[in-house]
Amino acid sequence: MDSDWGSGQYRALTAGGGTALVKTLGEAGDPLAILQRIVEQAILLVAGAEGSAVELAGAEGLAYAATAGLLSGFVGVRLAQEGSLSGLAVRSGLVLVSDDTETDDRVNREDCRRLGIRSMVCVPLGVGERPVGVLKVASSMAGSFAQRDVGVLSRLADFVSTAVAAALELARLSTELMLAHEPDPVRESPGDVDAGIASFVANVMAPGALPCPDTRRRIEAVLEDRRFEMLYQPVFELTERRLVGAEALARFTDLPYRPPDQWFADAERVGLGIEMELAAVRAALGPLPMLPDRLRLSVNVGPGSIGCPELAEIIETAGPDRVVIELTEHLQVEDYPKLNSRLAGLREQRTLLAIDDTGAGISSLTHVLKLAPDIIKLDREITRGVDIDPVRRALTSALVVFARESGARVVAEGIETEQELAVLVDLGVRYGQGFYLARPSALRDLLDYEPAGASVL
């Protein structure tokens, strides 16, 4: 192991009390994530189940730690062990069934009504003599569970108990190891042993969480020598097919070939994600003066880079009223008010905000609601087949109406056929990009397209 990298990289990843790497490890072995998978699978396994929950036992009774279906939204609800079927299952160690909570004196009828439970099965979870909690499957109807369901859940009790207990213990041990082993200045090679521990724990709990030294050196070389080029995907006004702007896309030249998103992911993992994004933005916007004044360039920027003084300087130099910042759906935003505050200065200078990949997942819709973008970019998975799929058409139509009401514009990504284009125009989508219209190319090639007049992004 490279000793400089070992101590330095370990300190970088565990800065602030071990937050970076410990967070990664925590997500990989997150006991709550495992509990959530258990409750989701329980509903699929038991035909009569409408909801499921794992209740963990503690000094103050039983607490809903993970829920699904009928019981979704009740995480954190606490039940007394006395006077509840769950508590009785914990105390007796038996799988218990209530066919009708309205007539069963073993249940807390008021809690069951509040949770919408009419029948349920409670499976006690424990390791050895130590109770862990209960796996509960429930239904809003009486008599939903057959003896076969009880037998299936009984056979799974040991497995579920072990999975829950192991997840909790692994999370505790891995966090303790990452936080307890600080580099010792007395050692001859400070940090080497600690980095070895970090690497071992990381590669067991989350392979790839702690990148190898070669990854960092490769990213540093790319940044130092700018081993990438920028291509530009034209964006058109669809009815007249005139150019209104372009999206800048980084393409890396190092061999072996790896997709751009993998390069950016690796840079993020070694603590150089912001540097890589800023390098790409600088390269993308540098030639902007070559383009007609009416055209805008879009650059992909993550939440971590927004607010950096260097980003503001790059955009200010290029011309803020000609730049679109694209925030991708796949990047998590932890503090929307702070991000809005950081965006405010740029948006006051007429820099536009776009939400990329809208429709690809819940995150993109949350971005749209929380950030009020100027541009909503329709994900290529929605665009693809929109001419033959009524569900895609309905979603596109809904987003067009939403955009119109909120003052945003819709740009469809990934247009690949004449039929898709025609349907999008009929649905009211005014702007778009995709291989059918034009492939990514060098910036000078944009000059070959006829720019739109007043119809600009």
Secondary structure as the mmCIF struct_conf table of DSSP 4:
data_model
#
loop_
_struct_conf.conf_type_id
_struct_conf.id
_struct_conf.beg_label_comp_id
_struct_conf.beg_label_asym_id
_struct_conf.beg_label_seq_id
_struct_conf.end_label_comp_id
_struct_conf.end_label_asym_id
_struct_conf.end_label_seq_id
HELX_RH_AL_P HELX_RH_AL_P1 SER A 3 LEU A 13
TURN_TY1_P TURN_TY1_P1 THR A 14 THR A 14
HELX_RH_AL_P HELX_RH_AL_P2 ALA A 15 ALA A 28
TURN_TY1_P TURN_TY1_P2 GLY A 29 GLY A 29
HELX_RH_AL_P HELX_RH_AL_P3 PRO A 31 LEU A 45
BEND BEND1 VAL A 46 VAL A 46
TURN_TY1_P TURN_TY1_P3 ALA A 47 GLY A 48
BEND BEND2 GLU A 50 GLU A 50
STRN STRN1 GLY A 51 GLY A 58
TURN_TY1_P TURN_TY1_P4 ALA A 59 GLU A 60
STRN STRN2 GLY A 61 GLY A 69
TURN_TY1_P TURN_TY1_P5 LEU A 70 GLY A 73
TURN_TY1_P TURN_TY1_P6 VAL A 75 GLY A 76
STRN STRN3 ARG A 78 LEU A 79
BEND BEND3 GLN A 81 GLN A 81
TURN_TY1_P TURN_TY1_P7 GLU A 82 GLY A 83
BEND BEND4 SER A 84 SER A 84
HELX_RH_AL_P HELX_RH_AL_P4 LEU A 85 SER A 92
STRN STRN4 LEU A 96 SER A 98
BEND BEND5 ASP A 99 ASP A 99
TURN_TY1_P TURN_TY1_P8 THR A 101 THR A 103
TURN_TY1_P TURN_TY1_P9 ASP A 105 ARG A 106
BEND BEND6 VAL A 107 VAL A 107
HELX_RH_AL_P HELX_RH_AL_P5 ARG A 109 LEU A 115
TURN_TY1_P TURN_TY1_P10 GLY A 116 GLY A 116
BEND BEND7 ARG A 118 ARG A 118
STRN STRN5 SER A 119 VAL A 127
TURN_TY1_P TURN_TY1_P11 GLY A 128 GLU A 129
STRN STRN6 ARG A 130 SER A 139
BEND BEND8 SER A 140 MET A 141
TURN_TY1_P TURN_TY1_P12 ALA A 142 GLY A 143
HELX_RH_AL_P HELX_RH_AL_P6 GLN A 147 ALA A 180
TURN_TY1_P TURN_TY1_P13 PRO A 185 VAL A 186
BEND BEND9 ARG A 187 SER A 189
TURN_TY1_P TURN_TY1_P14 PRO A 190 GLY A 191
HELX_RH_AL_P HELX_RH_AL_P7 ASP A 192 MET A 205
BEND BEND10 ALA A 206 ALA A 206
TURN_TY1_P TURN_TY1_P15 PRO A 207 GLY A 208
BEND BEND11 ALA A 209 LEU A 210
HELX_RH_AL_P HELX_RH_AL_P8 PRO A 213 ASP A 225
TURN_TY1_P TURN_TY1_P16 ARG A 226 ARG A 226
STRN STRN7 PHE A 228 GLU A 237
TURN_TY1_P TURN_TY1_P17 LEU A 238 ARG A 241
STRN STRN8 ARG A 242 PHE A 252
BEND BEND12 ASP A 254 PRO A 256
HELX_LH_PP_P HELX_LH_PP_P1 TYR A 257 TYR A 257
HELX_RH_AL_P HELX_RH_AL_P9 PRO A 260 ARG A 269
TURN_TY1_P TURN_TY1_P18 VAL A 270 GLY A 271
HELX_RH_AL_P HELX_RH_AL_P10 GLY A 273 LEU A 285
TURN_TY1_P TURN_TY1_P19 GLY A 286 PRO A 287
HELX_RH_3T_P HELX_RH_3T_P1 LEU A 288 MET A 290
BEND BEND13 LEU A 291 LEU A 291
TURN_TY1_P TURN_TY1_P20 ASP A 293 ARG A 294
STRN STRN9 ARG A 296 ASN A 300
TURN_TY1_P TURN_TY1_P21 PRO A 303 GLY A 307
HELX_RH_AL_P HELX_RH_AL_P11 PRO A 309 ALA A 318
HELX_RH_3T_P HELX_RH_3T_P2 PRO A 320 ARG A 322
STRN STRN10 VAL A 323 LEU A 327
HELX_LH_PP_P HELX_LH_PP_P2 THR A 328 THR A 328
TURN_TY1_P TURN_TY1_P22 GLU A 329 HIS A 330
BEND BEND14 LEU A 331 LEU A 331
BEND BEND15 GLU A 334 GLU A 334
HELX_RH_AL_P HELX_RH_AL_P12 TYR A 336 GLU A 348
TURN_TY1_P TURN_TY1_P23 GLN A 349 ARG A 350
STRN STRN11 LEU A 352 THR A 358
TURN_TY1_P TURN_TY1_P24 GLY A 359 GLY A 359
BEND BEND16 ALA A 360 GLY A 361
HELX_RH_AL_P HELX_RH_AL_P13 ILE A 362 LEU A 371
BEND BEND17 ASP A 374 ASP A 374
STRN STRN12 ILE A 375 LEU A 378
HELX_LH_PP_P HELX_LH_PP_P3 ASP A 379 ASP A 379
HELX_RH_AL_P HELX_RH_AL_P14 ARG A 380 THR A 383
TURN_TY1_P TURN_TY1_P25 ARG A 384 ILE A 388
HELX_RH_AL_P HELX_RH_AL_P15 PRO A 390 SER A 406
TURN_TY1_P TURN_TY1_P26 GLY A 407 GLY A 407
STRN STRN13 ARG A 409 ALA A 412
BEND BEND18 THR A 417 THR A 417
HELX_RH_AL_P HELX_RH_AL_P16 GLU A 418 ASP A 426
TURN_TY1_P TURN_TY1_P27 LEU A 427 GLY A 428
STRN STRN14 TYR A 431 GLY A 432
BEND BEND19 GLY A 434 GLY A 434
TURN_TY1_P TURN_TY1_P28 PHE A 435 LEU A 437
STRN STRN15 SER A 441 SER A 441
HELX_RH_3T_P HELX_RH_3T_P3 LEU A 443 ASP A 448
BEND BEND20 TYR A 449 TYR A 449
HELX_LH_PP_P HELX_LH_PP_P4 GLU A 450 GLU A 450
STRN STRN16 PRO A 451 PRO A 451
HELX_LH_PP_P HELX_LH_PP_P5 ALA A 452 ALA A 452
BEND BEND21 GLY A 453 ALA A 454
#
